[in-house]
Amino acid sequence: MWYVVQVRTGTEEEIITQCEKTIDHGILKRCFIPYYESMKKYKGEWHLEQKILFPGYVFMITDEMEQLYLGLKKVIGLTKLIGTGREIIPLKQEEVDFLTEFGKEKQVVEMSTGIIENGRIRITDGPLKGREAMIRKIDRHKRKASLEIPMFGRILETQASLEIIEKIET
C-alpha cells in the first residue's frame, strides 16, 4: 500500500534520509519523492533540472502500516500522515496508477511537448499526453505548465515541463 506523509516544504530529502536510516527495510519497502524535469536557462544555455512535483509530501510504500507508524514517531520533522482524523488511509488505486504512469519507475515526470491549435493545447508527446484537462496555465517562456491534479481527496496544484513547439491559427 502507498501512503503519504506531509512534511515541511524543503525538508523532503532529509525526511527520506531519516526514514531510510531509522525504519527497518522489511517494514518500509520504498520511500520517495516524485519529481518533474524542468528546463532552466542560465549562462545563456538551457539546463535540465529536477524539481519536486508535490512539495511538502513524501510517499511511502509498506504492507505493515502499524509498524511504519511506530517507526515514523522517531523521525524528526514530520507534519502528519495523510488520512481522515485518526485513521491513516492509503492512496486509492487510481492515484497509485496515475503516479506510476505519470512518473514511471523512477518517479520523474519527463518533459512533454505540444502545440497550440486555435487557442487549444494539444500534447503530442510525454506524460501530459491525454491529460490536457489538468493544464490550467502555460508559461511558454519558462517551458512550464501549471497543473491541477486530484490527489489525497483534494486538488493539488503543481507544475510540469511543457515545450510548445508550434502555434497554429487557422
N, CA, C and O atoms as a DFTB+ gen file, in Angstrom:
680 C
 N C O
     1  1       0.836      -1.180       0.000
     2  2       0.000       0.000       0.000
     3  2       0.887       1.252       0.000
     4  3       1.967       1.268       0.592
     5  1       0.409       2.285      -0.671
     6  2       1.119       3.565      -0.734
     7  2       0.488       4.544       0.254
     8  3      -0.734       4.679       0.320
     9  1       1.335       5.217       1.014
    10  2       0.887       6.217       1.971
    11  2       1.630       7.523       1.714
    12  3       2.679       7.543       1.069
    13  1       1.064       8.615       2.233
    14  2       1.676       9.921       2.043
    15  2       1.867      10.578       3.400
    16  3       0.978      10.554       4.251
    17  1       3.049      11.167       3.586
    18  2       3.360      11.886       4.805
    19  2       3.577      13.344       4.438
    20  3       4.312      13.659       3.502
    21  1       2.932      14.227       5.185
    22  2       3.113      15.658       4.957
    23  2       4.292      16.131       5.805
    24  3       4.379      15.825       6.995
    25  1       5.200      16.883       5.172
    26  2       6.392      17.395       5.856
    27  2       6.516      18.886       5.566
    28  3       5.819      19.423       4.705
    29  1       7.415      19.550       6.298
    30  2       7.682      20.946       5.997
    31  2       8.326      21.032       4.619
    32  3       9.269      20.297       4.326
    33  1       7.825      21.922       3.775
    34  2       8.391      22.086       2.438
    35  2       9.869      22.432       2.571
    36  3      10.255      23.304       3.351
    37  1      10.685      21.727       1.790
    38  2      12.136      21.935       1.833
    39  2      12.855      20.877       2.651
    40  3      14.082      20.789       2.599
    41  1      12.105      20.057       3.419
    42  2      12.747      19.023       4.244
    43  2      12.517      17.617       3.684
    44  3      12.853      16.630       4.338
    45  1      11.948      17.519       2.482
    46  2      11.567      16.209       1.927
    47  2      12.754      15.240       1.855
    48  3      12.639      14.092       2.284
    49  1      13.893      15.694       1.316
    50  2      15.080      14.823       1.167
    51  2      15.587      14.368       2.541
    52  3      15.952      13.206       2.725
    53  1      15.605      15.297       3.499
    54  2      16.084      14.994       4.847
    55  2      15.192      13.938       5.511
    56  3      15.693      13.038       6.185
    57  1      13.874      14.046       5.321
    58  2      12.926      13.081       5.899
    59  2      13.182      11.692       5.308
    60  3      13.176      10.698       6.033
    61  1      13.406      11.624       3.992
    62  2      13.681      10.326       3.355
    63  2      14.944       9.706       3.943
    64  3      14.962       8.511       4.240
    65  1      16.000      10.499       4.113
    66  2      17.250      10.000       4.692
    67  2      17.001       9.456       6.093
    68  3      17.484       8.376       6.435
    69  1      16.247      10.201       6.912
    70  2      15.928       9.741       8.273
    71  2      15.138       8.432       8.249
    72  3      15.431       7.507       9.005
    73  1      14.135       8.366       7.376
    74  2      13.304       7.159       7.293
    75  2      14.140       5.943       6.894
    76  3      13.991       4.863       7.466
    77  1      15.016       6.127       5.912
    78  2      15.835       5.006       5.448
    79  2      16.807       4.534       6.522
    80  3      17.165       3.357       6.556
    81  1      17.244       5.446       7.409
    82  2      18.174       5.083       8.491
    83  2      17.455       4.442       9.670
    84  3      17.977       3.505      10.274
    85  1      16.247       4.943      10.011
    86  2      15.605       4.518      11.259
    87  2      14.533       3.436      11.105
    88  3      14.232       2.731      12.068
    89  1      13.955       3.297       9.915
    90  2      12.863       2.329       9.751
    91  2      13.371       1.091       9.017
    92  3      14.017       1.191       7.974
    93  1      13.069      -0.059       9.573
    94  2      13.501      -1.340       9.013
    95  2      13.028      -1.482       7.560
    96  3      11.888      -1.154       7.229
    97  1      13.928      -1.976       6.702
    98  2      13.593      -2.111       5.276
    99  2      12.540      -3.190       5.013
   100  3      11.935      -3.222       3.941
   101  1      12.325      -4.068       5.987
   102  2      11.245      -5.046       5.866
   103  2       9.884      -4.390       6.050
   104  3       8.868      -4.874       5.550
   105  1       9.887      -3.271       6.782
   106  2       8.640      -2.534       7.030
   107  2       8.421      -1.502       5.922
   108  3       7.365      -1.471       5.291
   109  1       9.431      -0.660       5.696
   110  2       9.329       0.402       4.692
   111  2       9.956      -0.107       3.393
   112  3      11.178      -0.134       3.241
   113  1       9.090      -0.508       2.465
   114  2       9.582      -1.070       1.198
   115  2      10.262      -0.005       0.338
   116  3      11.317      -0.244      -0.249
   117  1       9.641       1.173       0.275
   118  2      10.202       2.259      -0.529
   119  2       9.717       3.592       0.012
   120  3       8.580       3.719       0.468
   121  1      10.590       4.578      -0.046
   122  2      10.291       5.921       0.399
   123  2      10.799       6.844      -0.708
   124  3      11.968       6.758      -1.083
   125  1       9.944       7.729      -1.242
   126  2      10.375       8.527      -2.385
   127  2       9.614       9.841      -2.496
   128  3       8.589      10.063      -1.852
   129  1      10.169      10.701      -3.347
   130  2       9.551      11.976      -3.681
   131  2       9.391      11.993      -5.197
   132  3      10.378      11.806      -5.908
   133  1       8.188      12.210      -5.714
   134  2       8.045      12.360      -7.165
   135  2       8.629      13.709      -7.621
   136  3       8.406      14.740      -6.987
   137  1       9.367      13.679      -8.714
   138  2       9.983      14.884      -9.285
   139  2       9.431      15.135     -10.679
   140  3       8.767      14.277     -11.260
   141  1       9.713      16.323     -11.211
   142  2       9.464      16.589     -12.614
   143  2      10.702      17.250     -13.197
   144  3      11.414      17.986     -12.515
   145  1      10.946      16.971     -14.478
   146  2      12.062      17.602     -15.168
   147  2      11.696      19.049     -15.445
   148  3      10.556      19.358     -15.792
   149  1      12.663      19.922     -15.290
   150  2      12.427      21.342     -15.514
   151  2      13.588      21.921     -16.312
   152  3      14.753      21.619     -16.054
   153  1      13.249      22.751     -17.279
   154  2      14.286      23.423     -18.063
   155  2      14.488      24.818     -17.478
   156  3      13.531      25.570     -17.293
   157  1      15.737      25.149     -17.192
   158  2      16.039      26.464     -16.649
   159  2      17.180      27.059     -17.453
   160  3      18.169      26.390     -17.750
   161  1      17.023      28.337     -17.800
   162  2      18.048      28.990     -18.609
   163  2      18.931      29.855     -17.716
   164  3      18.452      30.759     -17.031
   165  1      20.228      29.560     -17.737
   166  2      21.211      30.408     -17.081
   167  2      22.531      30.274     -17.826
   168  3      22.822      29.250     -18.444
   169  1      23.322      31.344     -17.748
   170  2      24.570      31.458     -18.507
   171  2      24.327      31.262     -19.998
   172  3      25.170      30.716     -20.710
   173  1      23.160      31.717     -20.462
   174  2      22.843      31.681     -21.883
   175  2      22.472      30.322     -22.442
   176  3      22.288      30.188     -23.652
   177  1      22.358      29.302     -21.584
   178  2      22.029      27.957     -22.056
   179  2      20.900      27.361     -21.213
   180  3      20.717      27.723     -20.051
   181  1      20.145      26.439     -21.824
   182  2      19.091      25.718     -21.117
   183  2      19.702      24.522     -20.408
   184  3      20.523      23.801     -20.974
   185  1      19.290      24.319     -19.156
   186  2      19.784      23.198     -18.350
   187  2      18.593      22.400     -17.827
   188  3      17.565      22.967     -17.457
   189  1      18.749      21.070     -17.802
   190  2      17.706      20.182     -17.292
   191  2      17.913      19.989     -15.794
   192  3      18.982      19.567     -15.353
   193  1      16.884      20.302     -15.025
   194  2      16.937      20.142     -13.572
   195  2      15.761      19.285     -13.130
   196  3      14.835      19.035     -13.902
   197  1      15.808      18.837     -11.879
   198  2      14.672      18.114     -11.314
   199  2      14.106      18.917     -10.152
   200  3      14.843      19.386      -9.285
   201  1      12.778      19.068     -10.149
   202  2      12.085      19.789      -9.080
   203  2      11.053      18.846      -8.472
   204  3      10.596      17.907      -9.123
   205  1      10.692      19.106      -7.218
   206  2       9.726      18.262      -6.515
   207  2       8.318      18.512      -7.070
   208  3       7.855      19.651      -7.133
   209  1       7.651      17.427      -7.469
   210  2       6.316      17.520      -8.054
   211  2       5.274      17.965      -7.022
   212  3       4.429      18.811      -7.315
   213  1       5.335      17.399      -5.828
   214  2       4.399      17.748      -4.758
   215  2       5.198      18.222      -3.539
   216  3       5.448      17.432      -2.629
   217  1       5.603      19.503      -3.504
   218  2       6.379      19.989      -2.352
   219  2       5.614      19.772      -1.050
   220  3       4.410      20.016      -0.973
   221  1       6.334      19.311      -0.031
   222  2       5.712      19.096       1.273
   223  2       5.152      17.705       1.489
   224  3       4.522      17.447       2.515
   225  1       5.371      16.793       0.531
   226  2       4.852      15.427       0.663
   227  2       5.940      14.398       0.372
   228  3       6.745      14.564      -0.545
   229  1       5.948      13.328       1.175
   230  2       6.848      12.187       0.968
   231  2       5.968      10.952       0.866
   232  3       5.044      10.775       1.659
   233  1       6.255      10.103      -0.106
   234  2       5.466       8.904      -0.360
   235  2       6.176       7.682       0.220
   236  3       7.399       7.570       0.142
   237  1       5.404       6.776       0.796
   238  2       5.961       5.569       1.409
   239  2       5.145       4.351       0.999
   240  3       3.919       4.402       0.908
   241  1       5.851       3.262       0.755
   242  2       5.189       2.009       0.392
   243  2       5.475       0.991       1.492
   244  3       6.630       0.725       1.825
   245  1       4.410       0.429       2.048
   246  2       4.545      -0.568       3.110
   247  2       3.342      -1.499       3.099
   248  3       2.268      -1.150       2.608
   249  1       3.542      -2.691       3.650
   250  2       2.427      -3.612       3.881
   251  2       2.102      -3.660       5.367
   252  3       1.122      -4.282       5.777
   253  1       2.944      -2.988       6.184
   254  2       2.791      -3.041       7.640
   255  2       2.625      -1.627       8.203
   256  3       3.563      -1.060       8.765
   257  1       1.431      -1.068       8.047
   258  2       1.161       0.313       8.441
   259  2       1.418       0.562       9.922
   260  3       1.966       1.601      10.292
   261  1       1.021      -0.394      10.778
   262  2       1.194      -0.192      12.228
   263  2       2.671      -0.030      12.582
   264  3       3.035       0.871      13.338
   265  1       3.524      -0.907      12.035
   266  2       4.963      -0.834      12.305
   267  2       5.565       0.442      11.718
   268  3       6.434       1.064      12.329
   269  1       5.097       0.827      10.526
   270  2       5.579       2.058       9.904
   271  2       5.215       3.246      10.774
   272  3       6.035       4.137      10.994
   273  1       3.989       3.261      11.267
   274  2       3.524       4.363      12.122
   275  2       4.423       4.503      13.352
   276  3       4.810       5.613      13.716
   277  1       4.756       3.379      13.991
   278  2       5.638       3.404      15.166
   279  2       7.030       3.896      14.780
   280  3       7.643       4.663      15.521
   281  1       7.533       3.458      13.621
   282  2       8.851       3.893      13.141
   283  2       8.883       5.377      12.833
   284  3       9.893       6.040      13.068
   285  1       7.788       5.900      12.311
   286  2       7.730       7.321      11.941
   287  2       7.761       8.238      13.159
   288  3       8.101       9.415      13.037
   289  1       7.411       7.712      14.333
   290  2       7.460       8.524      15.556
   291  2       8.892       8.945      15.878
   292  3       9.099       9.941      16.570
   293  1       9.889       8.196      15.384
   294  2      11.302       8.512      15.623
   295  2      11.842       9.533      14.621
   296  3      12.938      10.065      14.801
   297  1      11.073       9.802      13.571
   298  2      11.530      10.721      12.523
   299  2      11.190      12.153      12.924
   300  3      10.043      12.470      13.236
   301  1      12.209      13.010      12.910
   302  2      12.037      14.410      13.316
   303  2      11.605      15.239      12.110
   304  3      12.231      15.170      11.052
   305  1      10.535      16.025      12.266
   306  2      10.134      16.947      11.205
   307  2       8.888      16.550      10.429
   308  3       8.487      17.256       9.504
   309  1       8.272      15.434      10.790
   310  2       7.032      15.058      10.104
   311  2       5.907      15.970      10.562
   312  3       5.811      16.305      11.743
   313  1       5.066      16.365       9.637
   314  2       3.906      17.177       9.996
   315  2       2.754      16.246      10.326
   316  3       2.230      16.265      11.440
   317  1       2.357      15.419       9.341
   318  2       1.281      14.463       9.611
   319  2       1.180      13.455       8.476
   320  3       1.631      13.683       7.353
   321  1       0.573      12.342       8.821
   322  2       0.238      11.345       7.811
   323  2      -1.092      11.755       7.212
   324  3      -1.978      12.235       7.919
   325  1      -1.233      11.569       5.922
   326  2      -2.478      11.942       5.262
   327  2      -3.519      10.858       5.552
   328  3      -3.295       9.675       5.295
   329  1      -4.642      11.284       6.083
   330  2      -5.703      10.341       6.416
   331  2      -6.946      11.102       6.830
   332  3      -7.086      12.295       6.563
   333  1      -7.837      10.393       7.483
   334  2      -9.066      11.032       7.960
   335  2      -9.030      11.007       9.477
   336  3      -9.389      10.003      10.092
   337  1      -8.605      12.091      10.077
   338  2      -8.550      12.162      11.537
   339  2      -7.551      11.180      12.115
   340  3      -6.341      11.340      11.950
   341  1      -8.062      10.159      12.796
   342  2      -7.184       9.184      13.446
   343  2      -6.734       8.075      12.485
   344  3      -5.701       7.441      12.699
   345  1      -7.497       7.857      11.458
   346  2      -7.202       6.748      10.552
   347  2      -6.287       7.189       9.409
   348  3      -6.544       8.193       8.745
   349  1      -5.226       6.431       9.195
   350  2      -4.304       6.710       8.097
   351  2      -4.783       5.893       6.907
   352  3      -4.866       4.667       6.978
   353  1      -5.092       6.572       5.826
   354  2      -5.641       5.854       4.673
   355  2      -4.621       5.807       3.542
   356  3      -3.931       6.791       3.273
   357  1      -4.532       4.661       2.888
   358  2      -3.609       4.550       1.755
   359  2      -4.158       5.308       0.551
   360  3      -5.339       5.649       0.497
   361  1      -3.278       5.564      -0.411
   362  2      -3.728       6.176      -1.653
   363  2      -4.698       5.234      -2.346
   364  3      -4.584       4.014      -2.227
   365  1      -5.644       5.802      -3.064
   366  2      -6.568       4.988      -3.853
   367  2      -5.788       4.355      -4.998
   368  3      -4.763       4.883      -5.429
   369  1      -6.280       3.223      -5.486
   370  2      -5.588       2.519      -6.562
   371  2      -5.433       3.399      -7.803
   372  3      -4.408       3.331      -8.481
   373  1      -6.446       4.230      -8.109
   374  2      -6.329       5.096      -9.298
   375  2      -5.246       6.155      -9.108
   376  3      -4.629       6.581     -10.084
   377  1      -4.998       6.597      -7.841
   378  2      -3.921       7.553      -7.572
   379  2      -2.561       6.882      -7.742
   380  3      -1.639       7.470      -8.306
   381  1      -2.440       5.644      -7.249
   382  2      -1.199       4.880      -7.418
   383  2      -0.931       4.647      -8.902
   384  3       0.192       4.827      -9.373
   385  1      -1.981       4.240      -9.641
   386  2      -1.839       4.006     -11.084
   387  2      -1.411       5.278     -11.802
   388  3      -0.545       5.240     -12.676
   389  1      -2.019       6.412     -11.433
   390  2      -1.670       7.690     -12.049
   391  2      -0.198       8.018     -11.803
   392  3       0.529       8.346     -12.741
   393  1       0.248       7.930     -10.540
   394  2       1.639       8.257     -10.209
   395  2       2.616       7.316     -10.915
   396  3       3.669       7.746     -11.385
   397  1       2.262       6.032     -10.987
   398  2       3.115       5.052     -11.651
   399  2       3.232       5.352     -13.141
   400  3       4.313       5.247     -13.721
   401  1       2.125       5.724     -13.749
   402  2       2.119       6.028     -15.177
   403  2       2.755       7.390     -15.465
   404  3       3.491       7.540     -16.440
   405  1       2.474       8.371     -14.625
   406  2       2.928       9.745     -14.835
   407  2       4.438       9.880     -14.644
   408  3       5.108      10.538     -15.440
   409  1       4.980       9.253     -13.583
   410  2       6.400       9.389     -13.272
   411  2       7.246       8.167     -13.569
   412  3       8.459       8.178     -13.363
   413  1       6.600       7.107     -14.058
   414  2       7.287       5.838     -14.356
   415  2       7.955       5.277     -13.087
   416  3       7.643       5.697     -11.973
   417  1       8.869       4.331     -13.276
   418  2       9.525       3.643     -12.159
   419  2      10.350       4.594     -11.287
   420  3      10.358       4.470     -10.063
   421  1      11.042       5.542     -11.922
   422  2      11.910       6.459     -11.173
   423  2      11.140       7.583     -10.490
   424  3      11.712       8.333      -9.699
   425  1       9.851       7.707     -10.787
   426  2       9.015       8.778     -10.262
   427  2       9.565      10.155     -10.651
   428  3       9.646      11.069      -9.830
   429  1       9.942      10.272     -11.933
   430  2      10.359      11.550     -12.511
   431  2       9.483      11.808     -13.734
   432  3       9.508      11.039     -14.695
   433  1       8.710      12.891     -13.692
   434  2       7.836      13.253     -14.805
   435  2       8.684      13.967     -15.853
   436  3       9.224      15.045     -15.607
   437  1       8.789      13.348     -17.018
   438  2       9.624      13.903     -18.080
   439  2       8.909      15.059     -18.775
   440  3       7.715      15.284     -18.577
   441  1       9.670      15.784     -19.594
   442  2       9.116      16.917     -20.327
   443  2       8.138      16.435     -21.395
   444  3       8.365      15.428     -22.067
   445  1       7.057      17.173     -21.528
   446  2       6.084      16.908     -22.585
   447  2       6.255      17.953     -23.677
   448  3       6.784      19.039     -23.438
   449  1       5.802      17.612     -24.871
   450  2       5.798      18.581     -25.971
   451  2       4.383      18.668     -26.515
   452  3       3.604      17.717     -26.446
   453  1       4.074      19.843     -27.060
   454  2       2.729      20.021     -27.584
   455  2       2.659      21.194     -28.536
   456  3       3.643      21.891     -28.782
   457  1       1.466      21.387     -29.061
   458  2       1.210      22.503     -29.969
   459  2      -0.056      23.223     -29.507
   460  3      -0.883      22.668     -28.783
   461  1      -0.178      24.449     -29.940
   462  2      -1.405      25.204     -29.672
   463  2      -2.099      25.374     -31.013
   464  3      -1.564      26.001     -31.928
   465  1      -3.311      24.804     -31.121
   466  2      -4.112      24.922     -32.342
   467  2      -5.350      25.734     -32.030
   468  3      -6.190      25.324     -31.228
   469  1      -5.462      26.901     -32.673
   470  2      -6.631      27.768     -32.478
   471  2      -6.932      28.004     -30.996
   472  3      -8.085      27.951     -30.569
   473  1      -5.882      28.264     -30.227
   474  2      -6.049      28.565     -28.809
   475  2      -6.226      27.358     -27.906
   476  3      -6.377      27.515     -26.694
   477  1      -6.212      26.148     -28.473
   478  2      -6.363      24.926     -27.665
   479  2      -5.038      24.167     -27.619
   480  3      -4.327      24.066     -28.619
   481  1      -4.727      23.644     -26.456
   482  2      -3.484      22.899     -26.258
   483  2      -3.699      21.454     -26.693
   484  3      -4.705      20.830     -26.356
   485  1      -2.727      20.934     -27.454
   486  2      -2.745      19.512     -27.790
   487  2      -1.346      18.973     -27.504
   488  3      -0.375      19.370     -28.149
   489  1      -1.252      18.074     -26.540
   490  2       0.030      17.477     -26.179
   491  2       0.316      16.360     -27.173
   492  3      -0.507      15.467     -27.374
   493  1       1.492      16.420     -27.791
   494  2       1.845      15.442     -28.817
   495  2       2.727      14.319     -28.278
   496  3       2.764      13.228     -28.845
   497  1       3.441      14.590     -27.173
   498  2       4.342      13.575     -26.633
   499  2       4.607      13.855     -25.153
   500  3       4.605      15.008     -24.723
   501  1       4.836      12.793     -24.380
   502  2       5.192      12.940     -22.970
   503  2       4.059      12.575     -22.030
   504  3       2.963      12.224     -22.469
   505  1       4.330      12.659     -20.732
   506  2       3.348      12.230     -19.733
   507  2       2.069      13.060     -19.688
   508  3       1.060      12.589     -19.163
   509  1       2.079      14.274     -20.221
   510  2       0.850      15.081     -20.230
   511  2      -0.085      14.729     -21.392
   512  3      -1.209      15.227     -21.461
   513  1       0.385      13.866     -22.309
   514  2      -0.449      13.484     -23.449
   515  2      -1.720      12.797     -22.948
   516  3      -1.661      11.832     -22.186
   517  1      -2.867      13.311     -23.390
   518  2      -4.148      12.772     -22.943
   519  2      -4.612      13.357     -21.621
   520  3      -5.700      13.037     -21.143
   521  1      -3.789      14.214     -21.029
   522  2      -4.120      14.827     -19.741
   523  2      -4.223      16.351     -19.862
   524  3      -3.970      17.078     -18.902
   525  1      -4.589      16.809     -21.030
   526  2      -4.688      18.251     -21.272
   527  2      -5.651      18.934     -20.302
   528  3      -5.481      20.113     -19.992
   529  1      -6.654      18.210     -19.824
   530  2      -7.650      18.788     -18.907
   531  2      -7.028      19.218     -17.580
   532  3      -7.589      20.066     -16.885
   533  1      -5.884      18.649     -17.222
   534  2      -5.210      19.020     -15.967
   535  2      -4.486      20.362     -16.078
   536  3      -4.188      20.991     -15.063
   537  1      -4.207      20.796     -17.292
   538  2      -3.421      22.016     -17.508
   539  2      -4.298      23.242     -17.261
   540  3      -5.359      23.395     -17.867
   541  1      -3.839      24.108     -16.366
   542  2      -4.565      25.334     -16.052
   543  2      -3.943      26.540     -16.730
   544  3      -4.651      27.475     -17.103
   545  1      -2.631      26.531     -16.894
   546  2      -1.935      27.670     -17.456
   547  2      -0.611      27.206     -18.056
   548  3      -0.014      26.236     -17.591
   549  1      -0.158      27.913     -19.098
   550  2       1.125      27.596     -19.719
   551  2       2.005      28.839     -19.682
   552  3       1.553      29.947     -19.970
   553  1       3.264      28.634     -19.323
   554  2       4.266      29.692     -19.418
   555  2       5.252      29.229     -20.483
   556  3       6.177      28.468     -20.201
   557  1       5.043      29.700     -21.715
   558  2       5.882      29.249     -22.833
   559  2       7.326      29.680     -22.645
   560  3       8.243      28.957     -23.034
   561  1       7.539      30.848     -22.054
   562  2       8.889      31.361     -21.848
   563  2       9.696      30.455     -20.910
   564  3      10.868      30.173     -21.160
   565  1       9.050      30.001     -19.824
   566  2       9.732      29.141     -18.847
   567  2       9.567      27.657     -19.159
   568  3      10.110      26.805     -18.455
   569  1       8.801      27.347     -20.234
   570  2       8.550      25.961     -20.643
   571  2       7.902      25.149     -19.521
   572  3       8.345      24.044     -19.206
   573  1       6.850      25.709     -18.924
   574  2       6.160      25.051     -17.816
   575  2       4.657      25.095     -18.010
   576  3       4.114      26.003     -18.638
   577  1       4.003      24.093     -17.456
   578  2       2.547      24.053     -17.403
   579  2       2.146      23.973     -15.940
   580  3       2.691      23.170     -15.183
   581  1       1.193      24.805     -15.542
   582  2       0.616      24.712     -14.196
   583  2      -0.518      23.697     -14.267
   584  3      -1.379      23.767     -15.143
   585  1      -0.503      22.756     -13.333
   586  2      -1.464      21.654     -13.354
   587  2      -2.311      21.637     -12.089
   588  3      -1.901      22.124     -11.036
   589  1      -3.498      21.064     -12.221
   590  2      -4.328      20.733     -11.072
   591  2      -4.565      19.231     -11.128
   592  3      -5.162      18.713     -12.072
   593  1      -4.077      18.534     -10.083
   594  2      -4.151      17.075     -10.060
   595  2      -4.967      16.629      -8.849
   596  3      -4.657      17.015      -7.722
   597  1      -6.020      15.813      -9.071
   598  2      -6.766      15.296      -7.918
   599  2      -5.925      14.244      -7.188
   600  3      -5.558      13.219      -7.762
   601  1      -5.628      14.515      -5.912
   602  2      -4.771      13.613      -5.139
   603  2      -5.090      13.792      -3.666
   604  3      -5.333      14.918      -3.232
   605  1      -5.096      12.726      -2.886
   606  2      -5.352      12.723      -1.441
   607  2      -6.712      13.348      -1.114
   608  3      -6.867      13.980      -0.069
   609  1      -7.681      13.179      -1.988
   610  2      -9.017      13.684      -1.730
   611  2      -9.162      15.187      -1.914
   612  3     -10.157      15.771      -1.484
   613  1      -8.188      15.812      -2.544
   614  2      -8.290      17.248      -2.850
   615  2      -7.576      17.534      -4.166
   616  3      -7.013      16.629      -4.783
   617  1      -7.602      18.784      -4.590
   618  2      -6.931      19.174      -5.827
   619  2      -5.583      19.802      -5.460
   620  3      -5.536      20.809      -4.754
   621  1      -4.495      19.209      -5.939
   622  2      -3.171      19.761      -5.693
   623  2      -2.711      20.539      -6.914
   624  3      -2.882      20.096      -8.049
   625  1      -2.131      21.693      -6.669
   626  2      -1.560      22.478      -7.755
   627  2      -0.075      22.177      -7.832
   628  3       0.618      22.163      -6.815
   629  1       0.411      21.934      -9.043
   630  2       1.823      21.641      -9.245
   631  2       2.212      22.096     -10.642
   632  3       1.422      22.728     -11.343
   633  1       3.426      21.771     -11.037
   634  2       3.916      22.149     -12.363
   635  2       4.586      20.959     -13.023
   636  3       5.001      20.010     -12.358
   637  1       4.684      21.028     -14.341
   638  2       5.437      20.053     -15.124
   639  2       6.008      20.793     -16.326
   640  3       5.514      21.851     -16.715
   641  1       7.041      20.226     -16.897
   642  2       7.666      20.869     -18.054
   643  2       6.873      20.597     -19.315
   644  3       6.433      19.477     -19.574
   645  1       6.704      21.652     -20.090
   646  2       5.970      21.547     -21.343
   647  2       6.596      22.486     -22.359
   648  3       6.703      23.690     -22.125
   649  1       6.999      21.938     -23.466
   650  2       7.556      22.739     -24.555
   651  2       6.513      22.820     -25.658
   652  3       6.111      21.803     -26.222
   653  1       6.082      24.034     -25.959
   654  2       5.157      24.254     -27.076
   655  2       6.026      24.451     -28.318
   656  3       6.756      25.436     -28.430
   657  1       5.937      23.503     -29.245
   658  2       6.822      23.547     -30.409
   659  2       6.210      24.265     -31.609
   660  3       6.903      24.588     -32.574
   661  1       4.897      24.511     -31.534
   662  2       4.250      25.175     -32.667
   663  2       2.932      25.790     -32.231
   664  3       2.224      25.245     -31.385
   665  1       2.611      26.945     -32.828
   666  2       1.315      27.583     -32.595
   667  2       0.657      27.768     -33.940
   668  3       1.201      28.431     -34.823
   669  1      -0.531      27.175     -34.097
   670  2      -1.229      27.197     -35.376
   671  2      -2.554      27.942     -35.231
   672  3      -3.357      27.618     -34.356
   673  1      -2.778      28.919     -36.071
   674  2      -4.059      29.641     -36.102
   675  2      -4.623      29.465     -37.523
   676  3      -3.967      29.798     -38.509
   677  1      -5.830      28.944     -37.601
   678  2      -6.426      28.754     -38.937
   679  2      -7.619      29.649     -39.132
   680  3      -8.243      29.625     -40.192
